[in-house]
């Protein structure tokens, strides 16, 4: 099994923080611009449009923060499991219903162990980002007697998946801001004794699989 290359924890944390700040820059910037426009606008119709844009940006920002908190932070407390409904709410915060992605849920049970939930969320993030023109994300998880099996499959008109991210998932390549999420996925798998699988580049879909042993 491939192992995550040794890296300074501070460097990794810095790169991951840079990644999250980059993802939040657009909706937060839109909020700032909307407030500035609203302050100078006197036309009632234009003010109404500004308020609508502000609402959209606020919802996008809040949704991303909800996802990041569960996928990267200490959300869920110190318990063993995270309720599936919280996982689903986090995914819908990043990819809202009615947006560019249709989400299909095939998760068995009411909760997932925290490492499995975080790994699943990060795989969903990678798969969603690889579908810039939209498509379908099928998200599945099953808790068996000896292992937790996770599958995330993305299909759409166009799939864009960086080879550097593919290498990072395999435990190779450089750690950068762009590969930091893949590095985290690989780290969770290594620390739990799990495995990560990915579909071949020539496939017409992108599919991730993960198997994490259940610790007794």
Number of C-alpha atoms within 10 A of each C-alpha: 10 13 14 21 14 7 11 7 9 9 12 18 13 14 19 21 15 16 17 17 12 11 14 16 12 14 19 18 12 17 21 14 14 20 16 12 15 18 9 9 13 10 9 9 10 13 17 12 13 20 17 13 17 21 14 15 20 15 16 20 21 17 19 20 18 21 25 21 13 22 24 17 12 11 15 14 10 9 8 11 16 22 15 17 11 17 21 16 16 22 26 19 20 21 21 17 12 9 11 15 21 17 21 13 13 14 19 13 11 10 18 22 17 21 19 26 22 22 25 25 24 21 25 23 19 19 25 27 15 20 23 15 14 19 19 18 22 18 22 17 22 16 20 11 8 12 15 18 19 23 22 26 21 26 21 17 12 14 22 12 15 12 12 17 22 18 15 24 26 21 22 17 17 16 21 20 18 17 22 23 27 25 28 20 25 24 19 20 24 18 12 15 14 20 18 22 13 16 14 11 12 7 9 14 17 24 20 19 18 22 22 24 18 15 8 4
